[in-house]
Amino acid sequence: MGRTLVDAVLADRELELACAYDVPGSAAVGSKAGAITIGADPAAAAGCDVLIDFTRPEGTLANLKHARAMVIGTTGFSDAQRKSIAEAARRIPIVMAANFAVGVNAGYKLAETAARILGDGYDVEIIEAHHRHKVDAPSGTALKLGEVVAQALKRELPQVARHGRQGETGERPGKEIGFHAIRGGDIVGEHTVLFAGAGERVEITVRSQSRTTYAMGALRAAKWLRGKAPGLYDMYDVLGLR
């Protein structure tokens, strides 16, 4: 994802790549990204207008100390780590999203709209698929879809979420929201929200065929941050979906 972001910035006429860095010991450190040499020091972010961060939670928290503005595409944060990000947003503007692909964010809005229309008469299941190297499950995008649907249905997601099923599970509770994660091969990312009712099924599916979609959304967010006041924003703000 880092290489995809670098290539997208280099190809963009409105942006300039000011720095790029990876964890110490990475094979990328010391290699070239355009005219930039990839480093390993997060302090380099202090010289950039905006830092685009697709790392791991601990890396994101370290980067927050140096960034002047930030686009965060990392997922898997604990509640305490999210609190640290919210505190940082008091001094710098941050766009944070589970998924920066514009199509996925359209999917969030469609799922929200469908949930409000269909109501409690339809069972909700969320299925996601990713490459075999993804380390967290369910994906941050799947969890965000669950949050959007739960909010539209006036449910508390932690109380109704069900992650996978096995054995004699008994009858499905009507307000349950199921999550199912598939891992294999080189699947970039697929997400489906399934609303199953009596006699019909409504499915909203987004299939990402290239990581470029994530990069282009992240760049759009970076441009949107220009001149913004400190605060914690998301792609609904960037895309005007509020």
Buried (B, 14 or more C-beta within 10 A) or exposed (E): BBBBBBBBBBEBEEBEBBBBBBBEEEEBBEEEBEEBEBBBEBEBBEEBEBBBBBBBBEBBBBBBEBBBBBBBBBBBBEEEBEEBBEEBBEEBBBBBBBBBBBEBBBBBBBBBEBBEEBEEEBBBBBBBBBEEEBEEBBBBBBBBBBBBBBBBBEBEBEEBBBEEEEEEEEEEEEBBBBBBBEBEEEBBBBBBBBBBEEEEEBEBEBEBEEBBBBBBBBBBBBBBBEEBEEEBBBBBBBBEEE
